[in-house]
Amino acid sequence: MAKKKVDDKSSQNDGNTKSDGDLSSNDEEPNFSDPEGFVDDITDEELLGDILKQKPKETDGVESVIVVDGVPQVGPNRLEKLKSVINKVFVKFGNIVNEYYPVTPEGTTKGYIFIEYSSPVHAAEAVKVTNNFKLDKQHTFQVNLFTDFAKYELIPIKWDPPEPQPYQGQADLHYYLLEPDAYDQFAVVTAQGQSVQIWQNTQPDPVVIEERNNWTQTYIKWSPLGTYLSTFHKLGIALWAGPNFSQYKRFAHVGVQFIDFSPCEKYLVTYSPQGDPHNPDMKRIIIWDIRTGLEKRSFNPEGPTAWPIFRWSHDDKYFARIGSNNDALQVYETPSFGLLDKKSIKINGIRDFNWSPTDNVVAYWVAEDKDVPASVTLLEFPNRNEIRKKNLFNVADCKIHWQKSGDYLCVKVDRYSKVRKEKNETKYSGVYCNFEVFHMKEKQIPVDSVECKEPIQAFAWEPVGSKFAMIHGESPNINVSFYEVRVGQAPILLKKFEKRACNHLFWSPGGQFIVLAGLGSNGGGSLEFVDTHEFLIMNSTDHYQMSDVEWDPTGRYVITGVSFWKTKVDTGYWIWSFQGKILKRVNLEKFAQILWRPRPPTLLSEEKQKEIKKNLKKYYPQFESKDRMRQSKASKELIEKRAALMEKFQSHREQRIKEWMENKARRLALRNNIDTDELDADTENVEEEVVEFFIKEEVTVLE
Amino acid sequence: MKPILLHGHERAITQIKYNREGDLLFSASKDNKPNVWYSLNGERLGTFNGHQGAVWCIDVDWTTTKFMSGAGDNTFKIWDCETGREIGNIQTASSVRTCLFSYSANMAVYTTDKAMKQPCEMFIIDTRTIDDSISVQDPIMRIPVKGPRVSAILWDNVEEMIITGHENGELTQWDLKTGKQLSSVKEHDNIINDMQWNKDGTMFITASKDHTAKLFDSESLMLLKTYKTERPVNSAAVSPIFEHVVLGGGQDAMDVTTTSTRIGKFDSRFLPYGI
C-alpha cells in the first residue's frame, strides 16, 4: 500500500515539474508549449506502456498480505528474536516487502502479525503451507489471507436460495437405434487416429455420417452397448455421444492406454501403465462414474497383470480382481466402491476367474499345490456360497469360457501325463486337453467331460444356442469340430471338418452362422462361411493378410480388415454378407481399425421373437421390394452422373480435335509434306517391302 | 495371339519403343547395348554397341533413319539406324535420363540427372546433319531445370513446347521459343515413370509410382481423369482406336522377393477413359 502512494506521488510530481518547465521558459527560447486547443493524441500506453505495466494496482497490496495468528506474545526486549524466528518460517515463500507487529501500550506484541509479500502467489503459497504450523507446544499458527477477512465479513445475513438453473436437455443418446431401416454404424480409423470416420451401413452403398481428423491419438473403442465412442488422448479419455457425436464427458488421466467399460456403461476403468512422470501421486488405475464424470476410486496395480485387471459382474454391481500374491479374490461392490463385506476372499493359488454373463456367479480355478488337486469352483454373490466345485488332476492350465447366455460354462483344461522340474521352470509333456462343461441351469450343476488328444487352437461358444466349436490339430492337419450340449447328456460331436486352413472362430452374434478364418501372416487369410444348421459351407474364399474379422451386431454382415498395424501393403476392409458374398472392397491406405457400433440387447420378449421368426416369410417380400427400389434408384443416379461426365469430356475432346485439325498444315510442313497422321494417310509415300524370314526348316528324307 | 519372348538383354530393360510404322522394336537395358527387333516375329535385327553404362533412354525418329540413346556413362549417342553405326557422341556432366526427337526430327532433346553436384539440365540440339562435330557444337538451347530431376519427357507435334515429368510428381510445360517455364502442376505424389501422348497429341497419360495414372490435357495441363490402382504404375498408354487406356506396373523389383506373385499384381489393366 505504501509503495503505491509513493508511486502516485511521484507521478504527480512529474506533472508538476513539467508545468514548472513551461513557466520558466523565457522569450529567447523557442516556445515549446502546445498551441491552444491542442489535443494530445498519443496515449499513455504508447508513450510508456512498459512502465505502465508495472503500475501497481490497488489489489496488489491487499492480496499479498497474510495474517498470522497464534504468534507468541513477547515484550519489546525479545521482539528482535521473535522477528528473526518468524522471518525464518515465512521468507521461504517469497520476498517479504513489509511486516507489522501490533503492540499493546506496554510494548508486548498482541499475538498476531501482518506480513506482506511482493506477490499474491507467494502469499497464497505461504497460507497453504504454514496454516496449522506448529511453532512449539503452545503455539500453532493460524494463517489466513488478509482478503479472506474482508470476504467473510461481507457475508450477507439473509440467505438467498440459489436460482434454479434451467434444465439443459441432452440429446437422445440412442438416436442411432431409431434408424428406420435398422442400418448399423461402423467406425474406421486410419493411421494413428489421423482420421476417424463413422459410416452408416446403408444399402446399396454405405455413407459417411461423421468424419473428423485427429479425433483420437491412438485408437477408439465403443462402449459395450454402443452409446459412447471413446477416444484416446495424451491427457485422458473423451466420450462422444448423441446425434452429432458431441463431447459427452472427459476423464483426465495422463498417459492412459487401456480402458474398460462396465457392462451396463455405468463405470469406466482407465489404466495408465506408465503413470504421469510429473505427478507421481496420480494413481495408474482410476474408476470413473460415466454420467457424473467423477472419480470413484483409484488403484495402483501391483506387478504385471493381464488387462482387464478388474472384471465386472453383468449388472455393474460388483467388480473383482485377484489379490497381489494370487492368494485372494477381492470383490468390490458399487456404488460404495468398498470391498464386499469389507474383506477379500482368501483363495490360495487362485489363477484366473470370470463372471457369468447373466448371473452374479464367479468361476475361478486354483492350481494344484502339493497334495491338493487343482479345482474349478463356482461362487455365488453376494452370499459367497460355493455352488459347485470340481477337482481336477494333472492340470497345466485352465481357460474359463462362459457361454454368452450364461447357460453353460466350459473350462478348457490342459492336462499333462508327465511333469519335470527344470531349475525354476515346470515343463509339461504329453499334454492333452479336457473340456469340462458345466450345465448351469440344471439342478446341482452336472459336469460333462470331452477329451481331445490334439492341441487346441481355438474354442468358441455359439452366443445363442447350445453349440460350441473348436479348432484342433497341428498344421497341416487342422480340424474344426462342432459339439452340441443337451440337457442330461454329454456333449455330442455334430460335425468335423478336416484339413482346414484356419486359426480363429467367429460366431455370428445371432448364432447358427460361423466364420472360420485364418488370421495373420500364417493364416493366409482364408475365410469359410459355415451354416451350422446343416453344416453347409456357404462360401470358401480369402482376404489375403487379413488381421480382423468383425460381425455386425445383428449378424447380417461381416467385415474383414487388413490393418496397417500388422502389414503395410493392401490395407483396407471388405464387407461381406453373412453368406460370404462380397459386397464391397475398400482399399484404404494406412487403414488401422474398424469397429461396428454395438447394439443393446433386444427389448422384444422371447415369444415375440419366436413369432417374428415364424412369420419371416410374410416380411420377405416387403424388404425385397424395398431393396430393389433402392438398387434401381442408385443405379439410375449413377448412370446419369456418368452420362453427364462423358458429355463434358466429349465436348472438350471435340474442341481439342478441331484445334488439332487446324494445325495440320504446320505438321505437314515439319515432315516434308508427308501426311503421317495415319499410317496409310499418304498413299504415295508407301513403299512395299518384302522381308523374308527364316521360319522353319523341315528335312524330309526321301527313300 | 501368341506372345513372343525376346531374348537378348542380360540385365533389366529400361525402355522400349516402336518406330512409327511399328515394324521395328527398339529396346534398351542396363546391359549397355540397345537392341532392335523385327516386331513381327521377334528376330533380332541388331545391336548398338558403344555405351559403357546402363542405357536409360532411347528414341527413334519418324523416318526410322536415326536412333539415339542416353546412358549412365555420361554420354548421349546418335546412331544410324540402318547400319547401327555411331554417328554422333556428346559427353555430358551426368547420366542422360531422357531423350526425344522432335516431330520433324530436326531437333532432339535430352536431359541430364541432378547428380555428382551437377544440376538437372535440358539440352536441345540440332540433328539435321550429324557428324563428329556434334560433340563440340553448342546446343540450340540449354535450359537449367531447378528442383527435382526430369524422369519423363514429351514434345508436342508443332514443336512449340516440351512437357517434363519430374521425380517428385511435378509436371512442367516449357516454351521452346523463350526457353521459359510456361506452367507447372503437381498432381502426383511420387516419381512420374512414363508419359505418353494419345494419338493426336491433345492429351497425354502419366504413370506414377504413387499408384495412379492420370490423363491430362496437353495445352492447359488440366487433369482430366485419374486411374487408381494399388501398385506403382510403370507405364501407361492411350489406345489409338478405342476409348481405353492400358496401365502396366506392379511391385518394385527390389520388393518382389518379399511378396508372393499372387499379391504382387504384376499385371496390365485396361480401363475406359472418358468417365
Interface residues (C-beta under 8 A of the other chain):
Chain A: Y544 Q545 V569 D570 N587 R642 L645 M646 F649 Q650 H652 R653 R656 I657 E659 W660 N663 R666 R667 L670 R671 T676 D677 L679 V691 F693 I695
Chain B: R20 E21 G22 Y38 L40 N41 E43 W62 S102 Y103 S104 N106 N157 V158 E159 D200 G201 T202 M203 D217 E219 L224 K225 E230 T259 R262 I263 G274 I275
